[in-house]
Amino acid sequence: MDGRKTLYELSNNHGIKVYDQNNTYLGKTTPFTAIAHDGKSIGSIEIETSPDEFKWISGYGVHVIGLGIKIVD
């Protein structure tokens, strides 16, 4: 898919809405990201799934204008 990037690369601001492959809302990005600079890691981002609940996720997605980040795999 064209425009596919790691979630780490796409998470350049907090508050970006994140959706799965079925367009189900997962949460919004926080300011926190992590990556190991070992040449293998694609990094992870933290999302707020509900008030006071957070989850770390990793993968690939695309930025969809007006929607946010859509995970593609």
LINZIBEL-V462804 format. One record per backbone hydrogen bond with DSSP energy under -0.5 kcal/mol. CO is the residue of the C=O (numbers start at 1). NH is the residue of the N-H. E is the energy in kcal/mol with one decimal. If there is no record, write none. Layout:
co nh e
CO NH E
CO NH E
This chain:
co nh e
1 4 -1.3
5 61 -3.0
6 10 -1.8
7 11 -1.7
10 12 -1.7
13 16 -0.6
16 29 -2.4
17 69 -3.0
18 26 -3.2
18 27 -1.2
19 71 -2.9
20 23 -1.9
24 20 -2.1
27 18 -3.0
28 48 -3.2
29 15 -2.8
32 46 -2.0
34 44 -2.7
35 37 -0.5
36 38 -1.8
44 34 -2.3
45 57 -2.8
46 30 -2.2
47 49 -0.8
47 55 -2.3
48 28 -1.6
50 53 -2.7
53 49 -1.7
53 50 -1.3
55 47 -2.9
57 45 -2.7
59 7 -2.3
60 72 -2.6
60 73 -1.6
61 5 -2.6
62 64 -0.6
62 70 -2.8
63 65 -0.6
64 67 -2.3
64 68 -2.4
68 64 -3.4
69 19 -2.8
69 71 -0.5
70 62 -2.2
